[in-house]
């Protein structure tokens, strides 16, 4: 099914359009949201000038390597689920990234998350279910230093990682990562976590809309023309 949505020069959605290269996508320098779900894109390229990009969805493509993102310092949400990725890498410099989804890949190496450690990074939500993670010590080492991390998903809807089947898996992760409040959709006490719904500010376009309404020099007509979907 073809689904094309173009919203001015800030939001672009080209879903299931048989795109074979990011270089074929016309990007405005002011774009803040880009959705290229379900295409045939093999690599991440051509984004070096998209400095204002906040939301990027490249899920269900043919990407095998995380790269070409270092200039996207405004990026808040990154969806790379359902690709061919084996290693988390190439996240250096993404100081505003709060939500990362790399579920449904072939990942067995999280070394790239080490670059998101410390107070200078904001990663809060991390989805890793349906991958090939089999070393619990490696997983914990790569996550421990992410001080803003609150939600980690290694297992969801029956799709998990080998580490999830280790004896005492849940207790080990909860005790080793004191900063997280939710693991696999359950809080630290084993109750369903409401946080799984995410923050409303993770909705592409909503943050820009709020900024517009709060701007003192924005006219009523400009506010009326904004669209949320």
N, C-alpha and C positions, 0 to 999 in steps of 0.2 A: 504494500500500500504506500502510495506517495503522499507525503505530508510536508508541505513547505509553508513556513511562517516567517515573514520578514517584518520586523517592527522597527521602522526607522533605520537609523544607522547604529543603534546600540545593541539590538538583540537580533540574532539570526538563528533560525531553526531549519535545518535541512535533513529531515529524517527519511531514511530509506530512499535515497536519491541516486544510488549507484555511483557515488563519488569514490574515485580511486586515488586521489591525492589531495592533501590539504592545500597544496599550491594552486588547485583549481577553484578554491573557495574565495570569493571576493570579500575581503575584510576591511571594514572601515577602521581607521586609527582610533576611533572613539568607542568601538564595540566593547560591551561589558558582559554579554552573555552569548555563548556559542554552543549550539546543540547539533551534533553530527552523528547521532545514534543510528546504528544499523546501516552502515555503509561498507566500503571495501578499502578503507584507508590502512596502509601498511606501516606508516611511520608518522611521527610527530615532527612537523617542519613548517616553516613559514609563519611562525607566530611571534617573531622577535620584535615586531612593531606594535603588537597588541597589548601595550602597557596597561591599559585600563580594564582588561579582561578580568572579571570576577568569578564567572561561572563557566566551566568548560566540561562538556559531556562528549566523550569519544567512545562511549560504551558500544559493544557489539560491532567491533571492527576487526582488523587483522594485525593489530599493533603488537610487536614482539619486544620492543624496548622503550622505556620511559626516557625521553630526551627532549631537547628543544624547548624547555619550559623556564629556563633560568631567568629570563627577562620579565616573567609574569609576576611581578612583585605584589600586584593587587589581587591575585587569584585567591578566592575564598573556598570554592568547591571544585573538586576534580573527580570526575567519574570515568574510570578506565576499566570498568567491569566487562566481563565477557570478551576478552582479547586473548593474546597468546604470550603474555608476559611471564617470564620466569624469575625475574629479579626486580625488587624495588630499588630504584636508583633515580638519579636525575632530578631530585627535588630540592637541590641546593638553592637557596635564595628565596624560596616561597614562604616568606615571613608572615603572610596573612592567611595562609591555608588553614582552614578550620575543619574541613570535611574531605576525607579521601576514601574513595571506593575502588578497590582493586580486587573485588570478589570475582569468582568464576574465571580464574586464570590458571596458570601452572606454576605459581610462585613457590619457590623453596628457599629464597634468600631475601632477607629484609634489611640488608646492610645500609641501604639508602636512607632508612629512617633515623640512623645515627646522626645525620646532618640536621634533623629537626629537633634535636635535644636542646635543653636550656630554656631560659625565660624569653629569649628573643623570637620564639616560634609559638604558634597558636593552635596547632592541631588538636582537635577535641574529639572528633568522631572518625573511627577507622574501621572499615569493613574488609575483612580478609577471608571470609568463608568460601568454601569450595576452591581450595588451593592445595599445594603439596607440602605444607609445613610439617616437618616431622621431628624437629629438634626443639624441645621446650626451652632449653637454656638459651638457644639462639634467639628465639622469639622474645623472651623476657629481657635479654640484654639489649635488644634493639628498641624495646618499648619503654624501659625503665626511665630513661632520661627525658622522655617527652612529658614535661611537667604540666602541660595544659590538657593532656589526654584524659577524657572522661568516659567515653564509650568505645569498647572494643568488641568486634564481632568476629569470632573464629568459627562459629557454628550457627547455622540458621536454616530452618525448614528441612532438616535432614542432610544438608550439605555442609561438610565440615573440613577439617584437616586431620592428619594422623595424630597430631598432638592432643586433639580433643578426646581421643580414646585411651589416653594414658590414665592409670589409676590415680585418683586424686587431682585430676587436671584442674577442675574449677577452683579448688581450695589453693592449689599452688599459685595459680595466676592471681587470684584475689589477694593473697598474702604478699605476693612479690611486687604487685603494682598498686601501692596504696593510694595513688592519685586517681584511679578510675572509680567511677560510681556505677558502671554497668558493664557486665560481661555477657555476651550472647543474649541480650534482651532482658536479662534479669539483674536486679540491683544486688548490692553486696549481701543482702539478707535472703536472696533467692526469690524475691517477688518480681512480678512483671514491671519492667522499667518504662515509665512514661516518656523518658528521654529519648526513646527510640524513634519518636515522632519527629525529633529534630526541632531546631529553632525556626520560627517563621522567617527570620532573616536569612535563612539558607535558601529561600525561594527565589529563584532568579528574577530580577526586576523589582522585587519588593523594596529592597534597600534603596535603590535609586528613586523609587516613587516616594518613599518617606523623606529622603533628602530633598526632593523637589518641593514637597509640601511645606517643609520646614524652612526653606530658603526665603529670606525676606524680600528678595527682589524678583520672585517668580510671580507671574501674572496668573489670574484665575483661569484664563483660557489655556495656558500651558498645563496647569494641573488637570484641567478637565480632559485634555487630550491624552493623558497618560492611560495606558491599558495594563491591567494585571491579568494574567491567565495562569 
